[in-house]
Amino acid sequence: MRRRFRAAEGVVLAALLVLSTGCGSRLPESDFEEPRTRAPATTAGGEPIRVGIITSATSPVGGEAFTGPRDGAEAYFERVNERGGINGRRVRVLTCDDGGSGVGNNECVHELVDEREVFALVATTALDYAGAPRVSAAGVPDIGGQPVGAAYETYPHLYSVYGSLSPRDGGRPGWGGKLYGGTETYRYFKEEQGARTAAVVSYNQAASAAYARLITQGLKAEGYRVVTEQVDFALPNFRAVAADLRDRKTDLVFDAMDTHGNARLCEAMDAEGTEVTAKVTNVQNWSSTVPRDYRNADQCRNSLWVTGSSRNYDDSGHPAVREFRNAMSGQTLSQWRLEGWAAAMWFTDAARSCGADLTRECVERFMNRDEPYTADGLLLPAVFEEWPEPPKTRNACLSVARWRDERGGWVTQGEMNDNCFDVPQLAYEP
């Protein structure tokens, strides 16, 4: 059975995001007084089901960087309530903005878990999930969160939107402090697009450089000739990089930069006449804002490709995608919004499986069942298991799309459940 394993991408995303912000400090548990009452593990019949969503909505990274999953989840719960709720009970959504800091995250956890006594968290998207140990200790299910960092590969009761095979015993993340990610993205472009030479562009900044090394490791494992380029974080010379990529006849360009840096690199590539098979970006940039973000790079914009673990939000021929798009009518569309929608669906399906006896234990039985979850086909099959040893190889699948101006959006490249490859799993430390 094909199961997706996305530990690398989530932790790597954290590296990209810290490029434009300082890390929030963490408060020890002693800095919070003990909660007056423990949030109930069972909710009384007829009462609204309180669900919390923690988002770094006003983080220094930018106001729109983290809000997609929250918006998608809220839209799904609104539709659930319009249709009678979960087993006749409405969902009451309580949101908290942690400001992108560890201190703020702990405060949100204290507010939602200890004071407002939410039954569960859904679609958590936090730059610094410092409150994760407190959520886990309280036994509050956190379902469908974006794994920005290693918390979802560390603590029990936390369920990322991508699934996990890690022990998650509350100790070191993954297996002895190491996480594993596959090379399926690089295999795809080698086998399906004939790519042989790949460039990795990064800033001269620690997090960016570390991510670049991880990409380089995967590319070399797949036999690519790798060109590494580094630019100054404060004064990047993208024109020089673009000219070198052209001269070296690069097929692919991967990067360890933020959206602004990506756009400037694309502008430089157009100016230097640098043409590539694919300029590969990540799931956070998979959105309908591409024409705005890359407005000065017509050629490079149309070489943008993206890979991920969820069905392209522009794939309107799929019924589950159509339902999402109808609910988000008039709003910015993005892959993170679709994944937030899927996270809320996951919680709803888990809660409905409990019937009138809604308990956290019942919800977690659904989350930990052997049958992989797909959110009606929106997600690649995701499962939560605890493997004592890390996988050495996996049959891994990926969703692929490319931007086309003439089609007005992202065009799906093959059925995601068929874009599958047997690939090695490479270790790294988060």
N, C-alpha and C positions, 0 to 999 in steps of 0.2 A: 504494500500500500504506500502511495506517495504521500509524504508528509513534509511540510515546509518547515525550515528551521532558520530563524532570522536573527540570531543573537548578534552577529557582527554589525548588521546595518543599524540597529538601534543604538548601540554604544558608539559607533562611528558618528552617528548623527549628533550625539552630544559633543563630540570633538569639533564638528563643523560649527555648531551653535556658539561654543564658547569663544570663537574667534572675535566676536563683537561684544563680549560682555565679560565681566569678572565673575568668578565663582562665588555663590552665596555661602556664607558661613553656616555651620550647623550648630544647633543648640543641643546640649545633652538632654536626656529625658528628665533629669532632675530640675531643669529649668521650667518645667511645667508641673503644677501641682497635680496630684492624682485626681482623675475625673470623679465627680460626685457619684455618678451612676454609670454602670456599664451599658452601652447601647444594647437594646434587646435583641436576642438571637431569633425571636419569633415576633411577628407582628399580628395584632388583633384583627379579626375579621372585619372588613368594611372600612378600616382606616386607610388613608392614602399610604402608598409605599414611598418612603423618603429615600431618594437616590441623590448622592453627591457627585459633583463634577469639579475637580481641581484643575485649573488651567493657569499657565504663566502668561496671562493675557496682556499684562503691561510690563513684560520683561524688557530689559535693555536691548534685547535682540530685535524688538520691533513689535508693534501692536498686532500684526496679523500673523506672526510666526507660529503661534501655538493655538489659535482659536478654532481652527478647522474641525478637529475632532469634537470639541464641545458643541459647536453649531450643528454638526451632523447628528449628534446624540440627542440634542434638544428637539430637533425637527422630528426624529423618530418617535420620541416619547410623546410629542404633541399629537402625532398621528395615532399612537396607541390610545391616548385618552379620548380622541375623537371617536374611536371605535369601541369604546366601553371599558378601556383599561385592561389590566391584567387580572383575569378571573374576576372581573367585576369591580376591581379596585383601581382607582386613579393612581398615576405616578406623579409624585411631587418632586420636581427637580430643584435642588439647592446647589448653587454654584459658588465657587470661591476663587478669587484671583490671588495667587501667591507672589506675584510681582517678579517671578524668576529667581528668587533667592531661597536658600535653605531655611532661613529664619521664617520667611513668609510661608513656605510650604508647611513647616511645623505648625504655624498658627492656623493654617487652613485645616489641617488634620485635626487639631484640637477643637476648632469650631464645629466641623462637620461630624466628626466621630464622637467626641466627648460631650459637646454641648447640644448639638441639634440631633444627635443620635440617628444618623442615617443608617439604613439597612445595608447599603452597599455603596461602593464608588463605581463609577462607570466612565470610560474614555479619559482617564487621567492623562494629562499631557503637561509635564512639569520639567523645567530645565534642571532643577536640582530636587529630586524626590527625597529630601532629607527625612520626611515624615513616614517613609515606608516601614521602618521597624515598628512604629507605633500602630500603624494600620494592621500590620501582620499580628502583633501582639494582642490586639483587640479582636482578632478573628473576623474582621470585616472583609468580605470578598471585594476585590478590586478587579473589575472585569473589563477587558478590552482596552487596556491602557497602551499608550505609545511608549515603547521601551527606550526612552531617551536616557541612557545610563544603564547600570547593571542591576537595578532593584528587582526587575521582573525575572532575573535569572538567579536571584538570591533568596527571596523570602517566600514562605508559604502564604496562601490566600491571595496572592497577586497573580493575575492572569493577563498576560499581554495579548494584544490582538493577533499576534503571530504564532502563539503556542510556544511550548518549551519542552525540552528533554532534560534539562538540568535538575539536579537533586533538590535545589531550592529549600535548603534546611536552615536558612537564616545565618549560616556561617559565611565563608568566602563565596563569591559568585562562581557559578558554573562548577567545574570540576577542579578543586584545589586552587581556585583563583584564576582559572583559564577558561575562556569562552572559545567557541568554534564557529566558523563560518565557511560556507562553500564557495566554489569558483564558478557557479552556474552562469553568472552574468558574462564572464569572460569566455566561457565555453560557447555560449549562445552566439556571440559576435564572431568567434572563430569559425564555428561550423555553419551558421546560417548566413553570415555576411562576408565570410572570407577574409576577415581582418587578421593581420599578422604583426603590425607595428602599432603600439599604443603609447600615448604620452600621458604622464601624470603631472598635473600642475598644482603646486601648493604654495602657500606663503612661508616665509622664514619665521614661523611661529610654531611652538612646540606641538600643540594639538593638531594643527594642519599637517605638519611634517610627519607626525605619528600615523595619521590616517593615510597619507601618501605612501608610507612604507607598507601599510597593510594592503593597499591596492596593488602596489608593485609586487608584493609577495604572491598574491593571487594570480596576477598576470604572468609572472615568470613560471608559476606552477603549470600554467596552461600553454607554455612554450612561446609566449610573445617576445618580440624584441621590444624592450621598454626604454622610452626616452623620458627622463625626469627633468622637470623644469621647476625652478623656484623663483618667486618674485618677492620683493620687499613688501612687507605688510603695509607700511606707511606710504611708500612711494613706488608702487608696482609699475614696472616697465612691460606692459602687456604687448606692445608692438614688437619688442625684441623676441619675446616668447613665440608670438604668432609667426614671425619670419622664420624662426628655427624649426617650428613644426612644419611649415611649408617645405623648407629645404630638406628635411628628413623624410618627407613623403609619409607622414603619419596617417594611419587609417582611423584610429580612435583617439578621443581625448577624454580622459577622466580628470576630475579635479577634487581638491580638498579645500574648497573656498565657499564663501557665502554667495547668495544670489547676486548681490551687487558686483562681486568680483567676477562671477560667471558672465554677467552681461557685458562688462568691460572687456573681458577676454574675447567674447564673441565679436564685439565691435572691432577689436584689433585684428581678429582673424579675417573679417571682411575687408578691412583696410589693406591688409597684406596679401589678399587673394589666396588665403589658406583654405583649401577645401578638404574635408574629411568625410569618411563614411558615416561617422556618428560622433556627435558631441554628447556624451552620456551624462545625464544629471540624475538626481535622486528623487525619492517619492515626495519630499516636501516641496519640490518645485513643480510637481505634476499638477498644474492648475490652469484655469482659464485666463490668468493674468499674463501669460507668455507674450501676447502682442504688446502689452504695456512695458513689461520688464525688458524685452529685447527689441524695442521699437526701432533702435538704430542699427540693427544687425540682421537685415533681411535674409541674407544667404545663410549665415550661421544659425539663425532661428529655425530655418527649415532643415537643419541637420541635427536638431535636438532629438534625442531618444531618452527614454526613461524606463527603468525596470522596477518591479515591486512584487508584492504578494497579494494584490487585490485587483479585481476586474476594473478595467478602464472606465472611468466615470462618463466618458464620451461614447461608450458602447451602448447606445440607446436601443439597439435591437434586443438586448437582454431584458426580460421583464423586471427583474429586481433592480436593475440600473434605471429603468424607466420610472419605477415607483420613487426611487431616490430623487431623480431629476424633477419629477413633478412636485415633490414636496419642497424642493429647493428653488422653485421657479422664481426668477428675478434676482437671485443671489449669486455671488461668486461661486463657481464650482471648483472643487479640488479633490484630489485623491484622499487627503486627510479628512475632509468632510465625509466622504463616502465611508471611510474606515471608522469614523465616529458613529455614523449611522449603523454600521455593522456591529459595533460594540454594544450599542443600545439594543439591537435585535438579539444579540447573544444573551444579554441579561434577561430580556423579556422571555425568550424561549426557555431559559433555565427556570425562571420564576413560574411560568405557566406549567411546567412539568410537575410542580409541587401541588397543584390544585388548591384546595382551600387551606392546606397545611403548609404555609410558606415559612420555611426556616432557612437559615444560612447553610445548615448542613445539607439540606435538600438541594439548594442551588449549587453547592460545591460538588455534590455527587454528579450533577449534570456536567459541570465543567471538567471533571476528572474522568468522565466515561471514556471507554475505549473508542467509541465512534468519533471520527474527526468531524469538526464543525466547519461549515462553509458559508453560513449566513445567506442561504438561498442562492448560493453560487457567486456571492460577492467576494469571498475570500478563498484563497487556496486552502485545501484541507488542513486544519490546525488541530493539534491535540496536545494534551498535557500528560507527560509521562516523566518518570524519574529514572533515568538510565544510570546505573552505577559507574559505567565507564563512558567516556565521550565517544561519539561516532567517528570512525576513520573515513568512511565514505558514505554518501547519501544519494538517493535518487531525488534530486531537487528540481522543482519547477519554478517558473517565473512568468510574471505578466510583463509584456513588452508593448510599448507604444512609441510612435514618433509623431512629431508635430508637423502638420502640413497646412500652410496658409490657405491653399485652394479648397481644403476640406473644412476649414474653419475650426480646427482643433486637433486633438490627439487621435491618431489612427491606430487601432489595435493591430499588432503584428502576431497573428497566430492565436489559437486558443490556449489560454494560460495553462490549462490542465494537460496540454500536450507538449508544451515547451519544457521538456524535462530531460535531465542529463544525470548520469552517474558521475559524481564529482568528489574529489577529496575534500575533507573538512580540515581547515588549517587553524591551528591554535594561536591565540593572542591574549594579552592581558588587558583588561578594561582600565 
